[in-house]
Amino acid sequence: MKIKILGGGCPKCKKLAKLAEETAAELNLDFEIEKITDINEIISYGVMLTPALVVDGEVLISGSVPSKEEITRCLSGN
């Protein structure tokens, strides 16, 4: 599973990255996390508000830091 965190490195972006990594590890997923800070690349995903969570190329959350439960649903496909 390829997880990307889109954002400029603000505290919210860092929190989302930490939550996504912790959740993926707890779910025993085979995952890789990449942090995207380049504004042009972020825009290429159609994201105008960060932070954003992208899983396997699909933007699932944008503009807020989701709860751990929301991240669990996104990563487990539920």
N, C-alpha and C positions, 0 to 999 in steps of 0.2 A: 504494500500500500504506500502510495506517494502522498505525503501531506505537505502542503505549502501554506505558510503563514505570510500573508501580504500586508505590508505596513512599513512605516518609516523607522521603526525601532522605539516607538514611544512606550510608556509603561503598559498601556492596554495591549499593544502588540506582544510585548514580552510575556504578559500574563496569559494571553491566548496560546502562545507557543508552549509555555510551561504546562498549562492544563491539557493541551492536545497530546504532548509527549507523555505526561503522567497517565492519561486515560488510555492511550494506545498501549502502553506498557502493561497496565492493569488488565487489559483485554487480551494480553498475550498475542498481539498482532505483529506480523512481520512488516515493519514500517520504516520509512525514511522521512525525516523532516527537513525541509528546506525553507529558509527565510528569504523572502523576496522584498528588497527595499527599493529597487529601481522603479521610479514612478511610471516610466513608459511601459515596463513589463506589467505593473499593477493595472494600468489602464487597459492593457491588451486583454485582460480577463473581464473587462467591463465593470470593474470595481471602481466606484467613485468615493466610497467611504471605507476607511480602514479602522480596525484590523479586519481581515477577511480570512476565512478558512477554506482552503481548496483541497479536495480529496480526489485523487486520481483524475485531475483535470477539471473537476466540476466545482464551481463556487457554491458552497453550502450555506455559509454565513458571511454577512458583510455588515460593517458599521457598528458592531457591538462585540462585547466579550460575552459569549454564551455561558450558561451554567455548565457544570460538569455533566449533568444529566443530558443536556442538549448535545454536548460533544460526544457522549457515549452513544446516543442515538445515531448521530452522523457517522461515527466510525464503525458502528456495528451494522449499519444498513437498516435500522429499524425506524 
